[in-house]
């Protein structure tokens, strides 16, 4: 899941070298922290959070194939 989040985030932002993804596993649950530059926060979150919601939906769909639950947390650097 980490690779998927990183790929999508780097495709969206202007400063792709500042994208950092950290994954913490806890049984069948994962917490993915996505860190991007402050200037790119709007691009990752989107208008009214639509991009962030879509990202979470895609990640959860991929995770459900492996009976996992994933929480995506978007933070700035």
C-alpha positions as CSV (number, residue, x, y, z in Angstrom):
1,X,0.0,0.0,0.0
2,X,2.9,2.3,0.7
3,X,4.1,2.2,-2.9
4,X,0.6,2.9,-4.2
5,X,0.2,6.0,-2.0
6,X,3.7,7.2,-2.9
7,X,3.1,6.8,-6.6
8,X,-0.2,8.7,-6.6
9,X,1.2,11.5,-4.4
10,X,4.3,12.0,-6.5
11,X,2.0,12.2,-9.6
12,X,0.0,15.0,-8.0
13,X,2.6,17.3,-6.4
14,X,5.1,19.8,-7.9
15,X,7.9,18.9,-5.4
16,X,7.9,15.1,-5.8
17,X,11.3,14.8,-4.1
18,X,9.7,16.0,-0.8
19,X,7.1,13.3,-0.7
20,X,7.6,11.0,2.2
21,X,5.5,7.9,3.1
22,X,5.7,6.1,6.4
23,X,3.7,2.9,7.0
24,X,3.1,1.4,10.5
25,X,1.7,-2.1,10.7
26,X,-0.5,-3.3,13.5
27,X,-1.9,-6.8,12.7
28,X,-4.2,-6.5,9.7
29,X,-4.4,-2.7,10.1
30,X,-1.9,-0.2,8.6
31,X,-1.5,3.5,9.2
32,X,0.1,5.4,6.3
33,X,1.4,8.9,6.9
34,X,1.8,10.9,3.8
35,X,4.1,14.0,4.2
36,X,4.2,16.6,1.4
37,X,5.5,20.1,1.2
38,X,3.2,22.8,2.5
39,X,2.8,24.2,-1.1
40,X,1.5,20.9,-2.3
41,X,-1.0,20.2,0.5
42,X,-3.9,21.7,-1.6
43,X,-3.0,19.5,-4.5
44,X,-3.1,16.3,-2.4
45,X,-6.3,17.2,-0.5
46,X,-8.2,18.8,-3.4
47,X,-11.2,21.0,-3.4
48,X,-13.5,20.0,-0.4
49,X,-11.2,17.0,0.2
50,X,-12.2,15.2,-3.0
51,X,-8.6,14.1,-4.0
52,X,-7.9,12.9,-0.4
53,X,-11.1,11.0,-0.3
54,X,-10.4,9.4,-3.7
55,X,-6.9,8.4,-2.6
56,X,-8.3,6.8,0.6
57,X,-11.0,5.0,-1.4
58,X,-8.4,3.5,-3.9
59,X,-6.1,2.5,-1.1
60,X,-8.9,0.8,0.9
61,X,-10.1,-1.0,-2.2
62,X,-6.6,-2.4,-2.8
63,X,-6.2,-3.3,0.9
64,X,-9.6,-5.1,1.1
65,X,-8.2,-7.6,-1.4
66,X,-5.8,-8.7,1.3
67,X,-8.3,-8.4,4.2
68,X,-6.5,-5.3,5.5
69,X,-7.7,-2.0,6.8
70,X,-5.7,1.1,5.9
71,X,-5.8,4.6,7.4
72,X,-4.2,7.3,5.2
73,X,-3.1,10.4,7.2
74,X,-1.9,13.5,5.2
75,X,0.4,15.8,7.0
76,X,2.7,18.7,5.9
77,X,6.4,18.8,6.5
